[in-house]
């Protein structure tokens, strides 16, 4: 399968991002494998094969973002996947520095990359943006029984609040860009076996399964939703 569409996946040299890039390449898209480390990006692109190619991109470095955007003239799909979770405690045990570090990647980085690549996306007849969020960002699930974490848990406050902020940005981008044909949505990938928090998570699932949900949103038809929050299996997630 081959087409003329191009996708960029940030943080695509490992984890869910690597699987998203692989599946988009399998759909025939040219895939830009975004990675802070050039060597890791090159190895990931070579592993994916086909029309995958590396793109050095540090979402927290304005100069890196600008250079990457200048090198891409046309873009159909942007998957904001890069994310970190350096602090695992509740807000009472989280420092300002840890919160700022988390937001630099998970929120400010998404804003910087999205705005930098908007000119390229606007050249697409069907521009799509997918923001990889988290079910733990759902304020409803944080205050009601839910499948994500024990009731009353306030752990990983930096990560979860950053993803809640990302969800808000998703809504606002969806509203702002709707008249231009953009589809902007957030994905809750579920608990996956990645190195996001540095240690294995119990009962974590296959990252490839989550990637399938991201690809569905990346390839939405013209009558698809925008400004919405979906689980990896396609079901709606409450804000």
Secondary structure, 3 states (H helix, E strand, C coil): CCCCCEEEECCCCCHHHHHHHHHHHHCCCEEEEEECCHHHHHHHHHHHCCCEEEEECCCCCHHHHHHHHHCCCCCCEEEECCCCCCCCCCHHHCCHHHHHHHHHHHHHHHHHHHHHHHHHHCCCCCCEEEEECCHHHCHHHHHCCCCCCCCCCCCCHHHHHHHHHHHHHHHHHHHHHHHHCCEEEEEECCCECCCCCCCCCCCCECHHHHHHHHHHHHCCCCCCCCCEEEECCCCECCC
